[in-house]
Amino acid sequence: MARPRVSRLQKHILRLLMEEHHRTHGGTSMGHLELVKALAGDKSNISHSLRTLETRGWIIIGRTPGGRAEYLDLTPEGLEKASEISIQL
């Protein structure tokens, strides 16, 4: 099976979430708005990349009862993928 392509934006998201995970020792997840501000990119592109990462099982998007993204967290598989990406760079 072919390995899924990971875009530059998705790599950047995974790295930021991994840095936050290590900074907080896995205790706190990054807020969605905090990530959008850190990336300073187009919100729709970021949202699309987040949904793709969630579908692959690499992140969890915590949502409000109304369905809005509230926080982001890496899954164990996402942490492994983020570490792999960091080594490649």
Rosetta constraint file for C-alpha pairs under 8 A:
AtomPair CA 6 CA 10 HARMONIC 5.99 0.50
AtomPair CA 6 CA 11 HARMONIC 6.45 0.50
AtomPair CA 7 CA 11 HARMONIC 6.22 0.50
AtomPair CA 8 CA 12 HARMONIC 6.21 0.50
AtomPair CA 9 CA 13 HARMONIC 6.18 0.50
AtomPair CA 9 CA 46 HARMONIC 7.51 0.50
AtomPair CA 9 CA 49 HARMONIC 7.25 0.50
AtomPair CA 10 CA 14 HARMONIC 6.17 0.50
AtomPair CA 10 CA 49 HARMONIC 5.93 0.50
AtomPair CA 10 CA 50 HARMONIC 7.53 0.50
AtomPair CA 10 CA 53 HARMONIC 7.34 0.50
AtomPair CA 11 CA 15 HARMONIC 6.14 0.50
AtomPair CA 11 CA 82 HARMONIC 7.31 0.50
AtomPair CA 11 CA 85 HARMONIC 6.88 0.50
AtomPair CA 12 CA 16 HARMONIC 6.18 0.50
AtomPair CA 13 CA 17 HARMONIC 6.17 0.50
AtomPair CA 13 CA 35 HARMONIC 7.80 0.50
AtomPair CA 14 CA 18 HARMONIC 6.05 0.50
AtomPair CA 14 CA 74 HARMONIC 7.85 0.50
AtomPair CA 14 CA 78 HARMONIC 7.34 0.50
AtomPair CA 14 CA 79 HARMONIC 7.83 0.50
AtomPair CA 14 CA 81 HARMONIC 7.88 0.50
AtomPair CA 14 CA 82 HARMONIC 5.25 0.50
AtomPair CA 15 CA 19 HARMONIC 6.13 0.50
AtomPair CA 15 CA 82 HARMONIC 5.70 0.50
AtomPair CA 15 CA 83 HARMONIC 7.86 0.50
AtomPair CA 15 CA 85 HARMONIC 7.73 0.50
AtomPair CA 15 CA 86 HARMONIC 6.93 0.50
AtomPair CA 16 CA 20 HARMONIC 6.25 0.50
AtomPair CA 16 CA 35 HARMONIC 7.96 0.50
AtomPair CA 17 CA 21 HARMONIC 6.06 0.50
AtomPair CA 17 CA 29 HARMONIC 7.81 0.50
AtomPair CA 17 CA 30 HARMONIC 6.81 0.50
AtomPair CA 17 CA 72 HARMONIC 7.79 0.50
AtomPair CA 17 CA 73 HARMONIC 6.86 0.50
AtomPair CA 17 CA 74 HARMONIC 6.65 0.50
AtomPair CA 18 CA 22 HARMONIC 6.19 0.50
AtomPair CA 18 CA 74 HARMONIC 7.28 0.50
AtomPair CA 18 CA 79 HARMONIC 6.34 0.50
AtomPair CA 18 CA 82 HARMONIC 6.38 0.50
AtomPair CA 18 CA 83 HARMONIC 7.64 0.50
AtomPair CA 19 CA 23 HARMONIC 5.96 0.50
AtomPair CA 20 CA 24 HARMONIC 6.09 0.50
AtomPair CA 20 CA 26 HARMONIC 7.82 0.50
AtomPair CA 20 CA 28 HARMONIC 7.74 0.50
AtomPair CA 20 CA 29 HARMONIC 7.10 0.50
AtomPair CA 20 CA 30 HARMONIC 6.75 0.50
AtomPair CA 21 CA 25 HARMONIC 5.72 0.50
AtomPair CA 21 CA 26 HARMONIC 4.58 0.50
AtomPair CA 21 CA 27 HARMONIC 7.23 0.50
AtomPair CA 21 CA 28 HARMONIC 7.05 0.50
AtomPair CA 21 CA 29 HARMONIC 6.92 0.50
AtomPair CA 21 CA 73 HARMONIC 8.00 0.50
AtomPair CA 21 CA 74 HARMONIC 7.78 0.50
AtomPair CA 22 CA 26 HARMONIC 6.20 0.50
AtomPair CA 24 CA 28 HARMONIC 5.89 0.50
AtomPair CA 29 CA 71 HARMONIC 6.33 0.50
AtomPair CA 29 CA 72 HARMONIC 5.75 0.50
AtomPair CA 29 CA 73 HARMONIC 5.11 0.50
AtomPair CA 30 CA 34 HARMONIC 6.70 0.50
AtomPair CA 30 CA 35 HARMONIC 6.82 0.50
AtomPair CA 30 CA 71 HARMONIC 5.69 0.50
AtomPair CA 30 CA 72 HARMONIC 5.35 0.50
AtomPair CA 30 CA 73 HARMONIC 6.61 0.50
AtomPair CA 31 CA 35 HARMONIC 6.31 0.50
AtomPair CA 31 CA 70 HARMONIC 5.99 0.50
AtomPair CA 31 CA 71 HARMONIC 4.20 0.50
AtomPair CA 31 CA 72 HARMONIC 5.99 0.50
AtomPair CA 32 CA 36 HARMONIC 6.36 0.50
AtomPair CA 32 CA 69 HARMONIC 6.20 0.50
AtomPair CA 32 CA 70 HARMONIC 5.51 0.50
AtomPair CA 32 CA 71 HARMONIC 5.04 0.50
AtomPair CA 32 CA 72 HARMONIC 6.16 0.50
AtomPair CA 33 CA 37 HARMONIC 6.17 0.50
AtomPair CA 33 CA 70 HARMONIC 7.76 0.50
AtomPair CA 34 CA 38 HARMONIC 6.16 0.50
AtomPair CA 35 CA 39 HARMONIC 6.16 0.50
AtomPair CA 36 CA 40 HARMONIC 6.02 0.50
AtomPair CA 36 CA 41 HARMONIC 6.90 0.50
AtomPair CA 36 CA 43 HARMONIC 6.54 0.50
AtomPair CA 36 CA 46 HARMONIC 7.10 0.50
AtomPair CA 37 CA 41 HARMONIC 7.83 0.50
AtomPair CA 41 CA 45 HARMONIC 7.62 0.50
AtomPair CA 41 CA 46 HARMONIC 7.12 0.50
AtomPair CA 42 CA 46 HARMONIC 6.35 0.50
AtomPair CA 43 CA 47 HARMONIC 6.02 0.50
AtomPair CA 44 CA 48 HARMONIC 6.12 0.50
AtomPair CA 45 CA 49 HARMONIC 6.21 0.50
AtomPair CA 46 CA 50 HARMONIC 6.13 0.50
AtomPair CA 47 CA 51 HARMONIC 6.25 0.50
AtomPair CA 48 CA 52 HARMONIC 6.30 0.50
AtomPair CA 49 CA 53 HARMONIC 6.20 0.50
AtomPair CA 50 CA 54 HARMONIC 6.09 0.50
AtomPair CA 50 CA 59 HARMONIC 7.78 0.50
AtomPair CA 50 CA 61 HARMONIC 7.91 0.50
AtomPair CA 51 CA 55 HARMONIC 6.10 0.50
AtomPair CA 52 CA 56 HARMONIC 6.33 0.50
AtomPair CA 53 CA 57 HARMONIC 6.42 0.50
AtomPair CA 53 CA 58 HARMONIC 5.45 0.50
AtomPair CA 53 CA 59 HARMONIC 5.89 0.50
AtomPair CA 54 CA 58 HARMONIC 5.73 0.50
AtomPair CA 54 CA 59 HARMONIC 4.88 0.50
AtomPair CA 54 CA 60 HARMONIC 5.87 0.50
AtomPair CA 54 CA 61 HARMONIC 6.94 0.50
AtomPair CA 57 CA 75 HARMONIC 6.97 0.50
AtomPair CA 57 CA 77 HARMONIC 7.05 0.50
AtomPair CA 57 CA 78 HARMONIC 7.05 0.50
AtomPair CA 58 CA 74 HARMONIC 5.98 0.50
AtomPair CA 58 CA 75 HARMONIC 5.30 0.50
AtomPair CA 58 CA 76 HARMONIC 7.45 0.50
AtomPair CA 58 CA 77 HARMONIC 5.52 0.50
AtomPair CA 58 CA 78 HARMONIC 3.70 0.50
AtomPair CA 58 CA 79 HARMONIC 7.38 0.50
AtomPair CA 58 CA 81 HARMONIC 7.59 0.50
AtomPair CA 59 CA 72 HARMONIC 6.74 0.50
AtomPair CA 59 CA 73 HARMONIC 5.49 0.50
AtomPair CA 59 CA 74 HARMONIC 4.35 0.50
AtomPair CA 59 CA 75 HARMONIC 5.23 0.50
AtomPair CA 59 CA 78 HARMONIC 5.95 0.50
AtomPair CA 60 CA 72 HARMONIC 5.68 0.50
AtomPair CA 60 CA 73 HARMONIC 5.17 0.50
AtomPair CA 60 CA 74 HARMONIC 6.19 0.50
AtomPair CA 60 CA 75 HARMONIC 6.60 0.50
AtomPair CA 61 CA 69 HARMONIC 6.19 0.50
AtomPair CA 61 CA 70 HARMONIC 7.21 0.50
AtomPair CA 61 CA 71 HARMONIC 5.90 0.50
AtomPair CA 61 CA 72 HARMONIC 4.79 0.50
AtomPair CA 61 CA 73 HARMONIC 6.72 0.50
AtomPair CA 62 CA 69 HARMONIC 5.91 0.50
AtomPair CA 62 CA 70 HARMONIC 5.49 0.50
AtomPair CA 62 CA 71 HARMONIC 4.99 0.50
AtomPair CA 62 CA 72 HARMONIC 6.12 0.50
AtomPair CA 62 CA 73 HARMONIC 7.98 0.50
AtomPair CA 63 CA 67 HARMONIC 5.25 0.50
AtomPair CA 63 CA 68 HARMONIC 5.23 0.50
AtomPair CA 63 CA 69 HARMONIC 4.50 0.50
AtomPair CA 63 CA 70 HARMONIC 5.12 0.50
AtomPair CA 63 CA 71 HARMONIC 7.05 0.50
AtomPair CA 64 CA 68 HARMONIC 5.35 0.50
AtomPair CA 64 CA 69 HARMONIC 6.55 0.50
AtomPair CA 64 CA 70 HARMONIC 6.17 0.50
AtomPair CA 74 CA 78 HARMONIC 5.18 0.50
AtomPair CA 74 CA 79 HARMONIC 5.79 0.50
AtomPair CA 75 CA 79 HARMONIC 6.17 0.50
AtomPair CA 76 CA 80 HARMONIC 6.30 0.50
AtomPair CA 77 CA 81 HARMONIC 6.19 0.50
AtomPair CA 78 CA 82 HARMONIC 5.97 0.50
AtomPair CA 79 CA 83 HARMONIC 6.12 0.50
AtomPair CA 80 CA 84 HARMONIC 6.22 0.50
AtomPair CA 81 CA 85 HARMONIC 6.19 0.50
AtomPair CA 82 CA 86 HARMONIC 6.17 0.50
AtomPair CA 83 CA 87 HARMONIC 6.31 0.50
AtomPair CA 84 CA 88 HARMONIC 6.48 0.50
AtomPair CA 85 CA 89 HARMONIC 6.58 0.50
